C-alpha cells in the first residue's frame, strides 16, 4: 500500500490483548473500522473493535476470511506464525512485514541482524545442545541464558551469576529448552526504550526515550524524560530511526537499550508493535504510540511526536495493584487505563496509570520510590 487508507476502511489486528484494545480505540478515533482476530474469547480488544473473529492463527480458512474483510492488517504481539502472516499477505497488505516479525521472534536472528546493521549488542553466543553447556565457563560470568523464541516478561530465562550457579544448572543441562542464546549480563546504568514509527512513504518519527524499571522480569515503571544527557537521548532516537529504515519498517517498533556505565548504548531487543514502555505517550503526548502506529500502517502523515508533560507510567499487575484502584481514582494527576480483564491473576497486567507533571517538574528518585503501586 502506498496510498492513504480512506476513513471507513477496515484495519485488521491480529491478537485480542490490551495492545489490540488500545490500537482499536486509536483507529476508531481516526475513522477506521477494526476487525480483531483472536485465538481466545473473551478478549480485551473485543470491547473496542467493530468485529471479532475467534480462531487459530494458523488456520488457512480463517486467515483468508479475515484478510478478505480487511484493507490492511497489523498485529499486537509477536507470538504468531510468520507463515500465517505470509498467508494473509496473499490477500491484504500486512504491516510490519512478516520478515521483520521473523527477526524479532528469534533472538539469534535478531542479534545477527542488528550486528550486520552496525548496531551494538551485548556479547552473545548460542548453545545448540547440552554438549555445548561446558563452553559457558570460558565465556565468563555473570551470564543469562534465554530461549531463542517466545520469551517475554522474564519467561524462558536462566541467570548464571557465578561458577556455583553454573555447576548447579549443569546438573540439569540435558533438560534445558535448546537452542538457547547466551548473553554476557551487562552491568548497565539503566534500561531505555524508544518507540519509532515509519510510513510506507518513508516518513519516520521517534518518541523521547523512557527509562524503564523491572521487577521479576516484568516492566513496573517507565519515566519520561529519562535522566540522561540530551546527546544520549538523541543518539538512542537516531539508532532507532536507523534500524527502522534498514529493516523497511511500516508501523511502530519498540527498541530496548542498555546504557552501560561507560555511557554506551547496546540494543537489548526489538518489538515490531506498540510496546508497554510506550504507554506513557497516551497522556503525555498530543499523538500517542497507538495513533502513530495506526497512522503509519494507514499511510497517514506522522506529525512530530511532541511531549507536553513529564510522565511516570506504572503497570497495574495482579490483584494487589488492582486493590489500589479506589486510591488511584482519587488522585488528581493520575490517568487510569484498565484493560477489561475479568480475573486479576498474580503477574497479569491488568492496566496502567500515567502520572503527569509539567515539563521539567518530574519528581526525583525518592519520589519515584514512594509512588504506588509498588
C-alpha positions in Angstrom: 0.0 0.0 0.0 1.4 3.4 -1.0 -1.8 5.4 -0.8 -3.5 6.7 2.3 -6.2 4.4 3.7 -9.5 6.2 3.5 -11.7 6.7 6.6 -14.2 3.9 6.9 -11.7 1.3 5.8 -11.1 -1.8 7.9 -7.8 -2.4 9.8 -7.3 -5.9 10.9 -5.4 -6.6 14.1 -4.1 -10.0 15.0 -4.3 -10.6 18.7 -7.0 -9.7 21.2 -5.0 -8.4 24.1 -4.6 -4.9 25.6 -2.4 -3.6 22.8 -5.0 -4.5 20.3 -7.7 -2.9 22.5 -5.8 0.4 22.7 -4.9 0.3 19.0 -8.6 -0.2 18.1 -9.5 2.9 20.1 -6.9 4.9 18.2 -8.1 3.6 14.9 -11.7 4.4 15.7 -10.7 8.0 16.6 -9.3 8.3 13.1 -12.5 7.0 11.5 -11.4 3.4 10.8 -13.2 0.2 11.4 -11.2 -2.5 13.3 -11.6 -6.3 12.9 -9.8 -8.3 15.6 -8.5 -11.9 15.1 -8.2 -13.5 18.5 -7.3 -17.1 19.4 -9.2 -16.8 22.6 -12.5 -15.4 23.9 -13.3 -13.3 25.7 -10.6 -10.9 24.6 -9.9 -7.3 25.9 -9.7 -6.0 22.3 -13.2 -7.3 21.6 -14.7 -4.4 23.7 -13.3 -1.7 21.4 -13.5 -3.4 17.9 -16.2 -3.3 15.3 -15.9 -7.0 14.7 -14.1 -10.1 16.1 -13.1 -13.4 14.6 -12.1 -16.1 17.1 -9.9 -18.8 15.6 -6.4 -20.3 15.3 -3.7 -18.0 13.9 -2.5 -20.8 11.6 -5.9 -21.9 10.2 -5.8 -21.0 6.5 -9.5 -20.8 6.1 -9.9 -18.4 9.0 -6.9 -16.3 7.8 -8.3 -16.0 4.3 -11.8 -15.0 5.5 -10.3 -12.5 7.9 -7.9 -10.9 5.3 -10.7 -10.6 2.8 -12.6 -8.3 5.2 -9.6 -6.1 5.8 -7.9 -3.3 3.9 -4.6 -3.6 5.9 -3.5 -5.9 8.7 -1.2 -5.4 11.6 -0.6 -7.3 14.8 -0.3 -6.6 18.6 2.1 -9.3 19.7 5.0 -11.4 18.2 4.0 -14.9 19.2 2.2 -15.6 16.0 3.1 -17.5 12.9 5.3 -15.8 10.3 3.8 -18.3 7.8 0.4 -17.1 8.9 1.3 -13.5 8.1 2.6 -14.7 4.6 -0.8 -16.3 4.0 -2.6 -13.1 5.0 -0.3 -11.1 2.7 -1.7 -13.0 -0.3 -5.0 -11.2 0.2 -4.1 -8.0 2.0 -1.1 -5.8 2.9 0.4 -6.7 6.3 2.4 -4.2 8.3 5.0 -4.6 9.8 6.1 -7.2 7.3 6.4 -10.9 8.2 10.2 -10.7 7.5 10.5 -8.2 10.4 8.4 -10.5 12.6 10.8 -13.4 11.8 13.7 -11.3 13.0 12.1 -10.3 16.3 10.8 -13.8 17.0 14.2 -15.4 17.1 16.9 -13.9 19.3 19.7 -15.4 17.2 18.3 -13.8 14.0 17.7 -10.6 15.9 21.3 -10.3 17.3 22.7 -11.3 13.9 20.6 -8.7 12.0 21.4 -5.9 14.5 25.2 -6.6 14.3 25.0 -6.6 10.4 23.4 -3.1 10.6 26.3 -1.9 12.7 24.3 -1.7 15.9 25.9 -2.7 19.2 24.5 -5.6 21.3 25.8 -7.4 24.4 28.4 -10.2 23.8 26.5 -13.4 22.9 26.7 -16.9 21.6 24.4 -19.9 21.1 24.0 -23.2 22.9 22.6 -25.8 20.5 22.6 -28.8 22.9 23.7 -29.9 26.4 27.1 -30.8 24.8 27.7 -27.1 24.4 27.0 -26.3 28.0 30.6 -26.6 29.3 31.7 -23.9 27.0 30.0 -21.3 29.2 32.9 -21.5 31.6 35.2 -19.9 29.1 32.5 -17.2 28.2 32.7 -15.8 31.7 30.2 -14.8 34.4 27.7 -13.4 35.0 25.6 -14.8 32.2 21.9 -15.0 31.2 20.5 -17.9 29.1 17.4 -17.1 27.1 15.2 -19.3 24.9 15.6 -18.2 21.3 11.9 -17.9 20.8 8.7 -17.0 22.7 10.2 -15.4 25.8 8.6 -12.3 27.4 8.2 -10.8 30.8 11.1 -12.8 32.1 9.9 -16.1 30.9 12.3 -18.6 29.4 15.4 -17.1 31.1 18.1 -18.7 33.3 20.6 -16.5 35.2 24.1 -17.7 36.0 25.7 -15.1 38.2 28.8 -17.2 39.2 30.5 -20.5 39.0 28.4 -22.1 41.7 25.2 -21.3 39.8 26.8 -22.8 36.7 27.6 -26.0 38.4 24.0 -26.3 39.8 22.4 -25.6 36.4 24.8 -28.0 34.7 23.2 -30.9 36.7 20.1 -30.4 34.6 21.6 -29.2 31.4 20.0 -32.1 29.5 16.6 -30.7 30.4 17.0 -27.1 29.2 15.0 -26.0 26.1 17.6 -25.8 23.4 18.6 -23.9 21.4 19.5 -21.1 23.9 21.1 -17.8 23.4 23.8 -16.9 25.9 24.4 -13.2 26.7 27.0 -11.6 28.9 25.0 -9.9 31.6 25.6 -6.2 31.3 26.3 -4.1 34.4 24.2 -1.4 33.0 23.3 2.0 34.4 19.8 1.9 33.2 17.4 0.4 30.6 15.9 2.8 28.0 13.5 2.3 25.2 12.4 4.3 22.1 9.2 4.0 20.1 9.8 4.7 16.4 7.2 4.7 13.6 7.6 4.7 9.8 5.1 5.0 6.9 5.1 3.3 3.5 6.2 6.6 2.1 9.3 6.6 4.3 8.4 9.2 6.8 9.8 8.3 10.2 9.4 9.7 13.8 10.8 8.7 17.1 9.4 9.4 20.6 11.5 10.6 23.5 13.4 7.8 25.3 12.0 6.4 28.5 13.8 4.8 31.4 12.3 1.5 32.4 12.4 -0.4 35.7 11.5 -4.1 36.0 10.7 -6.5 38.8 10.6 -10.2 38.4 11.2 -9.7 34.7 8.0 -7.6 34.3 8.1 -3.9 33.5 6.9 -1.9 36.5 7.5 1.7 35.6 8.6 3.9 32.7 9.6 7.5 33.2 10.0 10.3 30.7 12.2 12.2 30.3 14.8 9.6 31.0 17.6 11.1 33.3 20.2 11.2 30.6 22.1 13.9 28.7 20.3 15.3 25.6 23.1 14.0 23.4 22.5 10.4 24.5 18.7 10.7 24.1 19.2 11.9 20.5 21.7 9.1 19.9 19.1 6.5 21.1 16.5 8.0 18.8 18.9 8.1 15.8 19.8 4.4 16.4 16.1 3.5 16.4 15.5 5.5 13.2 18.5 3.9 11.5 17.1 0.5 12.5 13.6 1.3 11.2 14.9 2.4 7.9 17.3 -0.6 7.5 14.5 -3.2 8.1 11.9 -1.3 6.0 9.6 -0.9 8.9 6.0 0.1 8.3 4.2 0.7 11.6 5.7 1.1 15.0 8.7 -0.5 16.6 9.9 -0.6 20.3 13.7 -0.6 20.7 15.0 -1.5 24.1 18.5 -0.4 25.1 21.0 -0.9 27.9 23.1 2.1 28.8 26.3 0.8 30.3 28.5 2.5 32.9 30.7 3.9 30.1 27.7 5.7 28.7 27.5 3.5 25.6 24.1 2.2 24.2 23.6 -1.5 23.5 20.3 -2.8 21.9 18.7 -5.4 24.0 15.8 -6.4 21.8 13.2 -5.1 19.4 9.4 -5.4 19.2 7.6 -4.5 16.0 4.3 -3.4 17.6 3.1 -1.0 20.3 5.0 -1.6 23.5 4.4 -1.5 27.2 7.2 1.1 27.7 5.4 3.4 25.3 2.1 3.7 27.3 3.3 7.0 28.8 2.6 8.6 25.4 -1.2 8.1 25.9 -1.4 11.1 28.2 1.9 13.0 27.8 1.8 13.5 24.1 -0.5 15.1 21.6 -0.3 11.9 19.5 0.4 8.6 21.3 2.1 5.4 20.2 -1.1 3.8 19.2 -2.3 6.6 17.0 1.2 6.8 15.5 1.1 3.1 14.7 -2.3 3.3 13.1 -1.3 6.4 11.1 1.8 4.6 9.9 0.0 1.4 8.7 -2.7 3.6 7.1 -0.2 5.8 5.2 -1.2 9.0 7.0 1.2 11.8 7.8 3.2 11.4 11.0 3.4 14.7 13.0 6.3 15.2 15.3 5.6 13.2 18.5 5.5 16.3 20.8 5.6 15.6 24.5 3.7 18.3 26.5 4.3 16.7 30.0 6.7 14.7 32.0 5.3 11.3 33.0 5.5 8.2 35.2 3.8 5.1 33.8 3.1 2.4 36.3 1.8 -1.0 35.3 -1.1 -2.4 37.4 -0.1 -6.0 37.9 -2.2 -8.7 39.6 -4.7 -8.4 42.5 -2.6 -6.3 44.8 -2.3 -3.4 42.4 -6.0 -3.7 41.4 -6.9 -3.4 45.1 -5.4 0.2 44.9 -7.9 1.4 42.4 -10.0 3.4 44.9 -6.9 5.4 45.9 -5.8 5.8 42.2 -9.2 7.1 41.2 -8.9 9.8 43.9 -5.6 11.1 42.6 -5.7 14.3 40.6 -2.8 13.8 38.2 -3.4 10.1 37.6 -4.8 8.9 34.2 -6.1 5.3 34.6 -6.2 2.8 31.8 -7.8 -0.6 32.5 -7.7 -3.5 30.1 -11.1 -5.1 30.7 -9.7 -8.4 32.1 -12.0 -10.2 34.4 -9.5 -12.1 36.6 -6.6 -10.4 38.3 -4.1 -13.2 38.5 -0.6 -12.7 40.0 1.8 -11.4 37.4 -1.0 -10.4 35.0 -1.1 -6.9 33.5 -4.5 -5.5 34.3 -3.9 -1.9 33.3 -1.6 1.0 33.8 -1.6 4.5 35.2 0.1 7.6 33.9 1.0 10.3 36.4 1.7 13.6 34.7 3.8 16.6 35.7 4.6 19.9 33.9 7.7 19.6 31.7 10.8 20.0 34.0 8.7 19.1 37.0 9.3 15.3 37.2 9.9 14.3 40.8 13.2 12.8 41.9 14.3 9.3 42.6 12.9 9.3 46.2 9.5 10.3 44.9 9.6 7.5 42.4 10.3 5.0 45.1 7.3 6.3 47.1 4.8 6.1 44.3 2.2 3.4 44.4 1.6 0.8 43.1 5.0 -0.7 44.0 
